[in-house]
Amino acid sequence: SSASPRLENLGGKMAKNYWPHAIVISLILIVASCVATIILAVKNPVEMDEFYFERYQNVDENINEIEASQRRFDAKYDLDFNPEFDGLDGYFAIAVTPKNGFVSPNFTHEILLTRPATNEQNQNLDAKFDGQILKTQPVTLPKKGKWQILLKISDANDTGFYKFNFETR
């Protein structure tokens, strides 16, 4: 008896072939993955990264000048980050030390307190210089965990952008 290669005689029953099911399930998983990727991309657009305190388009257009200014600033100053916290209450101190011995009397700065994965709890912090130490006003963190300080600091000519990571327990 000649039987087709796909059919086996199992007492008059045909053997089940699972390949069509696997192919359909694979296609469903691929479509679901694409939908999940699109949802994540829409909820977390690149524009939400606030490292440069500018819109993404402005940074993209001026990145060469931003990086050159960063290199000049780094050549002039050292920064040392010191979070001073007791539990969730405290402040941030950032020492700005000139490498050439000359202190710029007119720094401008912006400080953003943020979490690494979300912008929901972002806070702009007020700070003042006490000598060469940039010290924020007291702050109470909403909850424990990983946090970041994003700092934009400028002297009369150049601007530096810094990200400092810290964790409260």
Solvent accessible surface area in square Angstrom, and as a share of the most:
residue,aa,sasa,rsa
1,S,163,1.05
2,S,118,0.76
3,A,77,0.60
4,S,53,0.34
5,P,139,0.87
6,R,207,0.75
7,L,79,0.39
8,E,105,0.47
9,N,131,0.67
10,L,99,0.49
11,G,78,0.75
12,G,74,0.71
13,K,150,0.63
14,M,136,0.61
15,A,40,0.31
16,K,161,0.68
17,N,88,0.45
18,Y,148,0.56
19,W,182,0.64
20,P,73,0.46
21,H,115,0.51
22,A,47,0.36
23,I,99,0.50
24,V,83,0.47
25,I,102,0.52
26,S,54,0.35
27,L,104,0.52
28,I,106,0.54
29,L,110,0.55
30,I,102,0.52
31,V,93,0.53
32,A,55,0.42
33,S,65,0.42
34,C,70,0.42
35,V,77,0.44
36,A,51,0.40
37,T,87,0.51
38,I,109,0.55
39,I,86,0.44
40,L,111,0.55
41,A,61,0.47
42,V,112,0.64
43,K,138,0.58
44,N,91,0.47
45,P,48,0.30
46,V,94,0.54
47,E,79,0.36
48,M,76,0.34
49,D,94,0.49
50,E,67,0.30
51,F,42,0.18
52,Y,53,0.20
53,F,40,0.17
54,E,77,0.34
55,R,149,0.54
56,Y,98,0.37
57,Q,73,0.32
58,N,61,0.31
59,V,18,0.11
60,D,87,0.45
61,E,138,0.62
62,N,76,0.39
63,I,53,0.27
64,N,118,0.60
65,E,102,0.46
66,I,26,0.13
67,E,78,0.35
68,A,24,0.18
69,S,11,0.07
70,Q,34,0.15
71,R,153,0.56
72,R,104,0.38
73,F,0,0.00
74,D,54,0.28
75,A,71,0.55
76,K,52,0.22
77,Y,15,0.06
78,D,76,0.39
79,L,36,0.18
80,D,80,0.41
81,F,32,0.13
82,N,58,0.30
83,P,53,0.33
84,E,83,0.37
85,F,52,0.22
86,D,125,0.65
87,G,43,0.42
88,L,49,0.24
89,D,78,0.40
90,G,15,0.15
91,Y,66,0.25
92,F,0,0.00
93,A,12,0.10
94,I,1,0.00
95,A,18,0.14
96,V,3,0.02
97,T,65,0.38
98,P,16,0.10
99,K,107,0.45
100,N,90,0.46
101,G,58,0.55
102,F,151,0.63
103,V,75,0.43
104,S,17,0.11
105,P,133,0.84
106,N,83,0.43
107,F,29,0.12
108,T,89,0.52
109,H,54,0.24
110,E,84,0.37
111,I,3,0.02
112,L,8,0.04
113,L,0,0.00
114,T,6,0.04
115,R,41,0.15
116,P,74,0.46
117,A,96,0.74
118,T,46,0.27
119,N,44,0.23
120,E,156,0.70
121,Q,49,0.22
122,N,42,0.22
123,Q,55,0.25
124,N,126,0.65
125,L,22,0.11
126,D,105,0.54
127,A,12,0.09
128,K,142,0.60
129,F,65,0.27
130,D,101,0.53
131,G,66,0.64
132,Q,75,0.33
133,I,67,0.34
134,L,1,0.00
135,K,80,0.34
136,T,5,0.03
137,Q,81,0.36
138,P,115,0.73
139,V,12,0.07
140,T,88,0.51
141,L,2,0.01
142,P,71,0.44
143,K,102,0.43
144,K,115,0.49
145,G,18,0.17
146,K,121,0.51
147,W,1,0.00
148,Q,25,0.11
149,I,0,0.00
150,L,8,0.04
151,L,1,0.00
152,K,45,0.19
153,I,0,0.00
154,S,18,0.12
155,D,15,0.08
156,A,76,0.59
157,N,125,0.64
158,D,7,0.04
159,T,26,0.15
160,G,0,0.00
161,F,16,0.07
162,Y,38,0.15
163,K,93,0.40
164,F,30,0.13
165,N,104,0.54
166,F,24,0.10
167,E,82,0.37
168,T,10,0.06
169,R,208,0.76
